[in-house]
Amino acid sequence: MLTYVHVVYVRSAIAMSRKKISTTIYVTPEQSDKLKLLHERTKVPVAVYIREGIDLVLRHYAHLLPGQLPLETERAERPSRRAVAADAEARDAKKV
């Protein structure tokens, strides 16, 4: 059995002041119970967690979506300096 949850969706969790679009989703009772418990413990609205989940799915499947790559990436998506240095060392090692 599914439980009705009304969600207000926004494209980015960072841009909370942006216009939101209302939509309806259905979640299992277990998902609903866990989201409510999470809300009680953190005081973060359930809709925020659902938007974050949607953002994670969209980021995971971004390669399947049309469009141009953004000029700037979010900080969490940028490779660390250590990773960049390791890549450079690997490229240099292949040249030798």
Phi and psi in degrees as a GROMACS rama.xvg file:
@    title "Ramachandran Plot"
@    xaxis  label "Phi"
@    yaxis  label "Psi"
@TYPE xy
-103.845  152.025  LEU-2
-109.975  140.051  THR-3
-80.0863  130.596  TYR-4
-132.249  127.804  VAL-5
-95.6602  127.209  HIS-6
-124.128  143.52  VAL-7
-106.302  119.979  VAL-8
-103.163  138.889  TYR-9
-131.941  150.252  VAL-10
-64.8229  -30.4814  ARG-11
-138.588  135.732  SER-12
-65.568  -24.879  ALA-13
-71.707  -33.9549  ILE-14
-96.1862  60.8544  ALA-15
-66.8331  -20.3016  MET-16
-82.6016  -7.2461  SER-17
-69.0299  160.205  ARG-18
-63.4244  136.761  LYS-19
-108.699  150.373  LYS-20
-110.412  128.294  ILE-21
-79.3758  136.326  SER-22
-147.004  168.716  THR-23
-120.634  136.481  THR-24
-130.092  161.911  ILE-25
-119.115  129.512  TYR-26
-122.253  160.624  VAL-27
-72.0274  158.522  THR-28
-57.5358  -36.0553  PRO-29
-64.8738  -42.1827  GLU-30
-63.3558  -43.1447  GLN-31
-61.774  -45.4377  SER-32
-61.2777  -43.1708  ASP-33
-66.9109  -39.2168  LYS-34
-65.2092  -40.8632  LEU-35
-64.3669  -41.6132  LYS-36
-64.1596  -42.7415  LEU-37
-60.2703  -42.1767  LEU-38
-62.1394  -44.3472  HIS-39
-61.3499  -37.8366  GLU-40
-79.6624  -31.0504  ARG-41
-109.922  -16.2393  THR-42
65.4115  16.506  LYS-43
-90.3975  130.154  VAL-44
-59.6691  145.367  PRO-45
-56.1107  -39.8029  VAL-46
-58.9046  -33.6458  ALA-47
-64.6118  -43.783  VAL-48
-64.2668  -38.6899  TYR-49
-66.851  -41.6396  ILE-50
-62.4047  -41.0284  ARG-51
-62.2338  -40.0834  GLU-52
-63.7154  -41.6848  GLY-53
-63.4036  -42.9868  ILE-54
-60.4288  -40.1615  ASP-55
-62.8951  -43.0186  LEU-56
-64.8558  -44.771  VAL-57
-62.7703  -39.9534  LEU-58
-65.8724  -40.7452  ARG-59
-63.5523  -38.1493  HIS-60
-103.13  19.1399  TYR-61
-57.2174  -32.3939  ALA-62
-65.3862  -17.049  HIS-63
-93.4762  -8.45077  LEU-64
-92.6288  145.878  LEU-65
-73.3539  161.242  PRO-66
124.608  168.78  GLY-67
-88.2007  148.755  GLN-68
-66.058  141.525  LEU-69
-68.7074  150.668  PRO-70
-69.4721  -38.1926  LEU-71
-113.081  140.068  GLU-72
-105.287  156.369  THR-73
-66.2583  153.785  GLU-74
-55.0569  -41.0892  ARG-75
-65.1186  -24.0031  ALA-76
-89.5629  -14.8306  GLU-77
-72.9203  140.393  ARG-78
-69.5287  149.229  PRO-79
-70.7595  161.815  SER-80
-60.2905  -36.7842  ARG-81
-63.0194  -42.0498  ARG-82
-65.7746  -40.7484  ALA-83
-64.0178  -43.1037  VAL-84
-64.1791  -40.314  ALA-85
-64.5498  -39.8563  ALA-86
-63.5147  -41.8461  ASP-87
-63.7886  -41.4725  ALA-88
-64.0489  -39.8802  GLU-89
-64.5087  -41.4322  ALA-90
-64.2329  -43.234  ARG-91
-62.9049  -38.9162  ASP-92
-65.7414  -33.8893  ALA-93
-70.2133  -28.9337  LYS-94
-70.4216  -28.451  LYS-95
